[in-house]
Amino acid sequence: MRIAEILAGRRPAFSFEFFPPKNEEAMAALLETVAALKALNPAFVSVTYGAGGSTRARTIDVTKAVKRDLGIEAMAHLTCVGASADELRATLDDFRAAGIENVLALRGDPPQGESAFTPVEGGFSHADELVRLVRERGDFCVGGACYPERHLEAPDEATDLRHLRGKVEAGAEFLITQLFFDNERYFSFVERARRAGIDVPIIPGIMPITNAAQIERFTRMCGAGIPAPLMAELEARRDEPEAVLDLGVAYATWQCVDLLARGVPAIHFYTLNKSPATRAVVSALLAARPWERGKGRRYVENADSVAESALSLPGTL
């Protein structure tokens, strides 16, 4: 089923991201992890794609297995890194032959050790080119990425939004944000996007913190900020791994309750191939059902509702 259709028919929708395993043993463990999340009724699962297509076969295998064996809709990631347009067409043909109909089209990060993205000969420089190719190559439902705190390479917010609008105009039907820890940045970003004419669903991406050093590394790589109060609490627990995990689950749960009470249509979880933290967060959400008791709506569906959102009450806990 196309993810755009799932998002239109289910509120809220929860989805989970995994990366392909390195071997058969890890593959079995990953499928057990995904299976453990099935009780939460995920809307879909997404599977990442290695630089230069280094995990292409495993991305296809995992995506197929999740959809075929576990009965969960799945989406394959695809990047421009290290691939020509012809190679990308071949990959899309493989996706289609495998029964994959949902694709997250990304430019991708520069290869390790390189500071700037350089396309290969005959390749693409921007994600909108890949989105357009995916739409042209088959009847795929295409998603794209977005950045509440601005892409690291964008000189300003206006430029970032202009590139984002290009993805949507090329055919992206929904967007998933980079991880963030300040909900106000997400809501502000959505309002700016609506004013720029970007009307597709904008799904917040949430990563429960499970390791202090790891999350600091991730945020440096993607440009996401850690609010000072959260950073202080992490520092106080740096030498207590279980306490860091407890804090991460509690904070992610608070973020999600606030987001859902304020009208977001879906939440996408970055799992790092581990289910306990995400299961704890989503289980709490299903028990509390904050989307049913929100006092005001802040998430805006389209440009016409931006003014209406200014009258919404801020979410509080």
Helices and strands as residue ranges (DSSP letters): H 3-9, E 13-18, H 24-37, G 38-40, E 44-47, G 51-53, H 56-68, E 74-79, H 85-97, E 102-106, H 127-137, E 141-146, H 157-170, E 174-179, H 183-195, E 202-206, H 212-222, H 228-236, H 241-261, E 266-270, H 276-288, G 290-292, G 303-305, H 306-309
